[in-house]
Amino acid sequence: MAGERTRTGNMSVDELRAQTQHVVSEANESPSRELSFLVLSQPAKFNAARAQRLRRSIIDQIKGLDQEIASNEPDSVFLTHELFPEQEGAWAITPILHHIRSSILKAAHRTARWLIVCEEQSHVNVSLLTHHLAKEDYREKLFLGYPLYDREATIIHHFAFFKNPTSFLYPYLTAGVALTVPLVDHLVDLLTDGTVQALSDFFIDPAHEFALLVWQHGAGYPLQPRRYLCAKAQPGCAIWAATPTTASAGNDRNSEGGALSAGDFGCANTPTDVDRIMFAVKTCHKYHHDRIPVLQRTWTRHVQHLRYFSDVADPSIPTVVTSVPNSSAGHCAKTLEILQLIGDEIRYNVTLQAVRWVMLVDDDTILSSSSLARFLSCYDPGRDWYLGERYGYHLMGSDGGYNYVTGGGGIVLSVAILDALQQTCECPSPSSPDDMILAACLQRLGVRPIHSPLFHQARPTDYPPELLDPRRTVSFHKHWQIDPHQVYNRWFRALDEQNSRGGCEDTNSRLQEVEVEENQADASSVPVEHRKHGQFLRPASHIAARNENDSLREHRPTTVTGGPLRMESGRAAHQTSPETHSGPLNQQPGEHMVRRAITETHTVPFPTVDSPVLGTIPTSSVSTGTPTVAGPVTPGVAAVAVATPTQHIARKQLCESNELQSNGDFLLRQQANLQESTNIIKHTDL
């Protein structure tokens, strides 16, 4: 009898069995009601449409499974861009956990037992998902997903587990993450009482950072892999990642080097031509004979509009000289001057009136112009766009922080936004982090970054293979410990050659297999259009010096308040003054270039090497001029003193890092100063 009445707490084994059977029976009656779905979505029309299609699919499946709610619209599927439109950190999950608990699980769904997090490109089979989750114990703190791991320690994960990076598992968000409500409650409590804090002010990879939060240095809950959460479509999968094959009805042509269409990206817009994109490469004298030859042998051979911006003139490339010396820190002033020069050239050069996009890249960025063009076909170039790989800063702070596109993988701006950006953006200092300040300026204009996983701040080896799309990837960054030629040949060469157009090179020619060489690239390989671009920098009298695509900004107030940003601006009238230049770009007497003078007060959170702080950024007048290829340099931007050619030459040794990314070197320096005992996550903790 003792065996029959063995007690578990205050409950016998028989009673426990009966309760379990009741729970299973209850779950079988209406299993779909126990699930709440959160789709990580974005407000851009293309992205929102994908998320809405996924929601429609999930809702239709729920109605088909539960006849009691078939006549009603289930309210258990939420899109982050609709539910949390003012939350900058919604994509990062951790900053909105308490909002998720109050808005989704408690307020709307008291019967919810599972939170399912996925992305707009996910596919969900609700019937299989409920079937598999019915076998799990929803009363436990469970963290289920498809497991990813790092092949080597990487900066994008703050070098966590650098002794054994393969030991830590984190979820593939597109394959879905299943969290029990008790686990969500537990995490909210930890964050609310201050028991845990974010490991860094920067959010880079939400899946990895969320997994670290759940794991809690071994005191929490590790990710539990489940076979029904899949990286690609397979029999028995409940959630899986959409692929180009799925989106284009199985027409997979990459293995044969075939071209992609706009439909491979899930959009039906007219494909964008590469000649509608201006590529701006930021470099310096130190890398003219190292990185630039790599670009000339690879992706730049397939683009029509290309500018190299440097601190010194080099006719063999050729370069456009900026007035801002390079530094080992940020490059804010240089970047804003580059955008000013590009904006003026596009505005005044009649041969560039078809250009609708600008991609700002580093001289060690490796990319496919063809993949970029097909990606951009999903977005209307007449609107204000800011595209690339999104990072977040200070998202756990009381001000909510802000997001920015990290520069190494490339920053894409629509030409439509350049004019407003030039008139309102200034640098706190010339060496401020350019990608972050650029984001802060765009946020004041109401423009938020749109993220794409096709852009990459790091090398291919820094990412799990499941995260790399072999057919659609746009870019990688860094030449460190890799052969950039091999990276280009492996990921981009076939597609670029397939789509190469006349004017850059003979479309029948093929790239030769190249080895890394130390000597300078042959200047004759540079397209003629690239060598002659300087002659077009004179203003055309019949082209208005304004942005033609300003419909989204025409009703914006002069003063914008909200969150950590505040702007009060007074716009001075355009002034003209004669400029004298030497070299190929000499202006004729009487020619003038437009100057803008803007006075503003900004309140923008920005990081320093010592510590991230909130600061009030005083700004001053902005003066811009025309670029030169040789001879005296032009006036700078953001109150940067005019530099002479001698100063450029004398200070060229400052070019230690030519990145747009702001926190990479900061993290590297931080890592170098860490003691062994302060490793973010020790292997010995496992």
N, C-alpha and C positions, 0 to 999 in steps of 0.2 A: 504493500500500500504506500510505503514511503516513496517508492519509485514513481507511483502514479501522481503523488501530490508533491513532488519536488518543487520547491518554491524558487521563483526568480524575483527577488524583491518581495513585493506583496502579491505576486501573481503566480499561479501554478502553471506548469508546462501546458496542461490541457487548455487553460484559459488563454494562454499566449497563442496556442495554435488556433483557437477559435477566433481570436482577434485578428490574427494574420489572415485567416481565410476571409473574414469580413472585409478587411482592407483590400484584398485582391479582388473580391467580388465587387466592391464599390468602385475600384479602379476600372474594372471591365465594363461597368455600366456607362461611365462617361469619362474615359481616360483623357480625351483631348482638353477637358476643362481644367486639368491639373497643370497644363503647360501655358506659360506666358513667353512670348517671343519678343526679343529686342533685336532689331536689325540696325546695324551700324551704317547709317546712310548719310548722304550729303545733299545740299539743296540745289546744286546745279541740275538743270533740266534733264540731262542725260543720266546722271547718277540717280536722281530722284525717281525717274521713270523705271529704272531697273529695280529699285527698292520697292516701288509700288506694285510692280508685277509680281515680285516675290510675296508681298503681303497678300495680294489677291489670290495667288496660288495656295498659300497656307490657309486662308479663310475658306476658300472653296472646299479644300480637303476636310477641314474641321466640320463644315456644314454637312458634308457627305457622310461623315462618321457619326455624327450626333444628330439624330432626327429631331430631338427636342428643340434644338436651336437652329434648325435648317431654315426656318422662316425669319430668323433674326440675323443681324450682322454681328458675329463674334467680335468682342473688343479685347482680344488677347494678343494682338500683334501690333507692335509699336515701331515706329521709325524714329531714330534719334533726332534727325533734323526737324521733325515736326513736334516731337514731345519736349525736346530740350533745345529750342532754337537759340537761346541766349547762353548756353553752356559751352564755352570754348573747349572744355575737356571731355565732351561727350564721347568722342572717338576713342579716348584712352581708358574708358570704363572705370578705372579706380576713382577719378575725381567725381563721378556721378553716382557712386554706389548708394549713398543715402537717398538720392532722388529716385533711383530705381526702386528702392524698397518702399518708399512712400507713394510714388506715383503709379507703380505697376503692380507690385505684389500685394501690398496691403490695401490701398484705397480702392482699387478696381477689381482685384481678384483675391478675395479672402480664401478661396479654395485652391489657389495656386500652390503647387508643390515643387515645381521646377521652373527655373529661369533658363531659357535657351537663348544664347547670344550667337548671332551669325552676321554675315556681311551681305551687302546688296547683290554680290555675284554668287551667293550660295544657292544650292538647290535643296529642298526639304521634302521628304516623304513622311507626312505626319502619321500615317498608319504604322509604318515600320518604327518610327521614333517612339510612339506610345507603346508599341509592343515591347520594344527593348527596355524602355525605362520602367515598365511595369515589373520587370524582374529586379530592379534596383530598390534599395531601401531608402525611400525619400526622407526618412527621419534622421538619417546620418548626414554628416557634413561631407558631401561628395563633390568632386571636381573632375569632370569627365571631358575627354577631348581626344583629338588626333595628335599624337606626340611629335614634336619637333625637337631637335637639339643642335647645338653648334658643333661644327667640325673642328673649329679652333677658336680660341678666345678672340673676341672682336670688340672694337670700339663702340659699335652700335648697341652693345649690351654692357657697356661700361667695364669690359674685361672681367665680367663675373665668371667664377669657376675657372680661372685661367690655368689652374693646375690640371684640371680634368673637365674641359668644357662639355664633353659628351654626356656627363653624368646628370645634368639637369634637364628635365623635360618641360616644355611649355607648349601651349595649344596652337594649332593652326586655326585661326578664327574663322576662315572661310569654310572650314569643315565643321564648324559648330562647336560650341562649348555648352555643356549642361551643368548647371549649378543647382543644388538643392536649396530650398528656402532657409533651412537652418544654417547653411554655410554663408549665405548672403547676410543673414542677421548677425552672425559672428563677425564677419568682416566689417560691417557697419559699426558694430560696437567697438571694435579695435580702433577704427579711424576716429570715432566720436570721442572716446576717452583719451586719445592721444597716445595710446599704447604703441602704435606704429606710426611711422612717418615715411614719406617718399624717400627713396635712396638718393634721388637727385632732383634738382629743379627742372631738369630736362626730361621730357617724355619723347621717346624715340620709337620703341616697339611696344605697343600696348599689351600684346599677348605675353611677352617675356616679363614685362614689369608687373602685370597682374598676377602671373604665376609666382613671382617672387613674393608678392604681398600674401598670397594664399599659403605659400610654403613656410614663411616666417622662420628662415634660418634653420629649418628642420623641426621647429616646434609646431608647425601648422599642418597643412594637408597637401601632399604632392599630387600632381596631375595623374589621373588613372586613365590609361589608354583604353579605348573601346573600338572594336573593329567596325561597328556600324557608323562611326563618324570617319569619313573618308576624304582623302586628298583628291580623288578622282572618282568618276562614276564607276561603280562595280555592283554586281548583284548583292543584295542584302544591305546596301548602304541607306541609312536614314537621312543623313545630311552629307553633301559632297560639294566640292568646289567646282563651279562652272568653268569650262575650258573653251578655247576658241573652237574646238571640234564640236562641242555642244552647241555653241552659239551659231555656228555656220553649217548646221546639218551634216556634220561629219566630213566636211570637205577639208581635210588636213593635208596641206601640200608642202609643209616646211621641209620634210625629209628630202623632197626633190628640189628644194630651193624656190618653190613657187611663190608668187606674189600674194599678199594679203589684200583683202578688200575692206571697205568700211564696215561691211556686215560682220567681219571677224571681230570687231570691237563691240558688236551689239548695237550699232547705230546705223541709220540709213542716210545720213547726210552725204552731200557730194564730197568725195575725197579731196583733201587739201593737197595742193601741189607744194613740193619742196621749195619752189621759187617764191612762195608766199611767206617764207620764214627767213628772218635775218638772224644769223648766228654771230654772237659777240663773244670772243675768246679773251679772257683776261690773263695776261702773262707779264713777265718782266725779263730783263736782260739776262738774268741768271739761267733761264730756261730756254732761251732762243735756240741753242744748239743741242738741247737735250729733249725737251718735250714737243716743241713745235715740229721737228721732222717726223715724229710719230703721227701727229695730226695730218700732216701733208701726205703721208703714205696711206692713211686709212680713211676716216669718215669725211674729211673736208674735200676729198676728191669728188664727192657726190652732191655738193651743195652749190647753189648759185650765189648767195649773198653771205659773205663772210668778212669779218673784221677782226684783226688782232690788235688789242689795246695794250700798250706797254709803256714803260717809263723812259725808253730810249728809242730813237729811230733806227730801223733796220730795213733798208730798201729790199734786201733779198727775201723778206718774208711776204709783204711789207707790213710794217706796223703803223698804227695811228698813235701818236704820242699824247699821253695825258699829262696834266700838270701836277699830278699827285704822286709823290714818291711811294714806293711800296714799303710795307712794314711787316714785321713778324707777327703782328696782331691782326686786327680787323682791317677791312678795306672799304669802309663806308663811303668816304669822299670819292675814292676812285670809281666805285660802282655807280654812284649818282652822276658823276661826270660822264661815264660811259653811256648811261641812259639818256643824258642830255644830248650828247653828240649824235647818238643813234636817232633820237626823236627829231632833231633838227635836220639830219640828213634825209630821213624818210619824208619829212614835211616839205623840204625844198627841192629834192631830187625827183624830177618827173619820171625817171626810169625806175623808181622804187615805189610808185603809187600802188602797185599790186601787193606790196608786203603788208601782211596783217598780223604777223606774230614776231616776237623777239625772244630768242633763247639765249640767256646769259650763262656761260659755262666757264669752267676752269681749263687751264691748259693741260690738265691730266684727266679730263673727262673723256670717256670713250662712249660713243653713241651711234645710233642709227637714225639718219635723217628720214629714211623711209618709214620706220616705225613711228617716229614722232609725227610725221605728216598724217599718217592714218589715225593716230590717237587724236590729233587735233580736229579731225573731221567730225568728231562728236560734239564740238563746241562752236557756237556762233561767234565768229571773230569780231562782229560788230558790238559785242558786249564787253564788259570789264572782266577780264580773266587773269587769274594768278594761279598757276598750275605747277605741280611737281611733287616731290616727296615731302610730306608734312611732318614737322616736329612740333613739340609744344614746350612752352616755357612758363614756369610758375603756375601751372594749372591747378595746383592744390592750394594756392594762396587765396587770401580773402578777396583779392581783386579779380580772381578767375584766370589771370594770366592771358596769354595769347598764343596763337599758332603761327608758324612761319614755314616757308619752303626752304629747305636746306640746299645750299648752293652747289655742292659737289656734283649732284646728279643732274643739275641744270634747273634754272628758274625760267619759266615760260610766262611771258606777259603778252596780252593782246595790245596791239598798237593803240587801240581805243583808249587805254588807260594812261598812256605815257604822258600826255599833256598835263592832266590833272596831277599826276605824280610829281612831275617836274616842278610844278608851281607850288606844291605844298610840303615837299619833303626836304629836310635838312638833317645833317649829321650832328650829334652831340659833340663828337670830335672826329678828326679824319680817320682814326684807327678804330672807331666803333665797329661792332660786328654788323656787317652790311646786310646779310640776309635777315637778321632780326629787326634792324631799324627799317628796312624796306617793308617788312610785314606790318610794323607799327604804323608807318605812314599810310599804307593801303587800308589798314583797319579804320583809320580816321575817315577814309573815303567810303567806308562801307563795303570794302572788298575783302573777303576772307579767302584763304588758300583752299584750293580743291586738290585733294590728295589723289595720287595714282601710284599703285604698287609697281608700276612699270619703270619708275625712276629709282635709281639706287645711289645712295651716298657712298657706298663702299664697293669692294671688289666682289666678283661672283663667289669667291671662296668664303666670304663673310656671311653668306646666307644659306639656309637649308635648301636643297634642290627643289623641294616642293614649292618654294616661294618664287622660283624663277621661271618665267614664261618663255619657253624657247622660241616662240613665234612672234611675240609682241613686245618684248622688253625694249625700252627706249635707251637706257643709259646705265653705265657703271662709272665708278670714280676711283682714282688712285692707280699709280704704277708700281707701288711698293710690293716687292717680292713676287711680281707677276710679269709676264711678257705682254704688254698691251696689244702688240700685233696679234698674238694668239687669241687674246680675248675678243678682239674685233673679228678675226676670222671665224671664230667659233660661234659668236652670237649674232653678228650683224652683216658680215660681208655679202653673203648670198642675196639677202633681201635688198641691200643697197645697190648691188650690181644689177639685179633684176629691174629695179625701178629707176636706175640712173637715167637722167635726161640729157639731151644735147645741150652744149653750152658750158658744161663743166669738164667733160672729157668725152672721148669717143665711146658711144654706148656699146660698141662691139668689143671694146678692149676689156681685158680682165686684169684684176690686181695680181701682181706677181707675188709669189711667196717671198716674204722679206725676213731678214734677220735683224736683230737689234744692232744698230751701228752707232758709233760714237761721232762720226763726221756729220757735218751740216747737210740737210736735204738740198737737192738740186733746185735752185730757184725757178728753173724753167718748168717744173712740174706744177707750179702755182697757176691756176687759171688766169687768163688775161683780165677777166672782169675783176678779179681780186686785186690785181696789181694796179689797176687804174681807178679804183674807187674814189681816191682822193679828189679827183677833178670834179666830182659831183657835189661838193660841199658848199657851193655857192647858193644863196637863196634864189628861188625862182619868183619873179615879181607877181605872177598870176596865181600863185598858190597861197591861200590864206594861212597865216601862222597860228593855226588853232587845230584842235582835234575835231575831226568830222563826226566821230561817233561818241557824242557826249550825252546821249538821251537819258542815260541812267543817272547822270549827275546834275542835270539841269534844275531839278527840284530840291537838291540837297541844301540844307541850311548852311550858312557860313560857319556857325558854331555847332559842334557836335560834342555831346557829352554822353558819358556812359562807361562804366567800368573804370579801368585804370587810365583811360586816355581822355585828354581834354585838349581841344584846339580852339584858339581864338586867333583868327587871322585877318589881316588887312592886306588887300592886294593892291600894290602900287601900280601905276600906269607903266606900260612898256616903255623902256627907254632905249634909245639907239646911240651908239657911239662908234666912231671909226676904229678899226683895228688894223694893225699892220703886221703882216706875216712874211717870212721869207720862205724860200723853197718852192715846191710845186704848187702850193696852195695860196700864193700871193693874191690878195684882193686888189682890185683896181681902185683908184682914188674915188671916193664918194660912196663906196659900198659899205653897208653897215650890217651888223648882226644884232639880233634881238637880245636884250638883257632883261631879266626879270628880277625884281626886288621884292622879297616876301619877308614879313615880320610876323613871327608866331611865338606862342608859348605852348610847349608840349609837356604833358605829364605822362611819361612812358616808363614802364618797368624795364630795366636793362641790366645785364650782368656785368660784373667786373671780374678780373682775375682773382681778386681777394675774396669777394663775396657778392652775391647777387643782392641788389638793393633796388628800392624804388627811388627814382630821382626826378626832379624837375629839370628839364633840359632847356636852357636858354638858347635861342637861335638868333642868327643874324642874317644879313642880306646874302642872297645867292647871286653870284655872277658867273656867267658861262660864256664861253667863246667857241671858236671853231678849232677842230683838231689840225695838227700838222704832221707831216711825215718826217720832215727834217727842219732844222732851224729852231728859232725861239718857240717855246711852248706857250700854250694858251692859258688864259686865266682859269682858275679852278672853281670849285663849287664849295658851298658850305663854309665860307669864310676861311678857306685854305689860302695861305700866302702863295703868291705867284713864284714858281720855281724856275730858275734859269737852267739852260742845258748843262752847265757846269755842276749845278746842284744835283741834277739827275744822275750824272756820271759818278759824282762823289758818293751818292747815297745808294747806289745800286746794290751794295752789299747787304742792305736791309731786307732784300727780298728773300727771306728765309722760308716763307710759306705763302703760296699763292692761292689759298683756298677761299671760297665764299663761305664755307661752313664755319659757324661761329664757335661751336663748343668742342670741336675735335681736338685742337691743340690744347685747349683748356683741360679736357679730360686726360689727355696724354701727360701733361705736366702734373696733374693731380695724381695720376697713377704712379708716376715716377717718384713722387714724394711719399707714397704710402708705405708704412711699415708692414711687415709680414702679418702682424696681428690685426691689421686693419683691412685686410682683404674684404671686399664687399661680401663675398660668400666663400667661405673656406671649403675646400674639398674634405677636410677633416670633420666638418659639420655633418656630412652625409651619414 
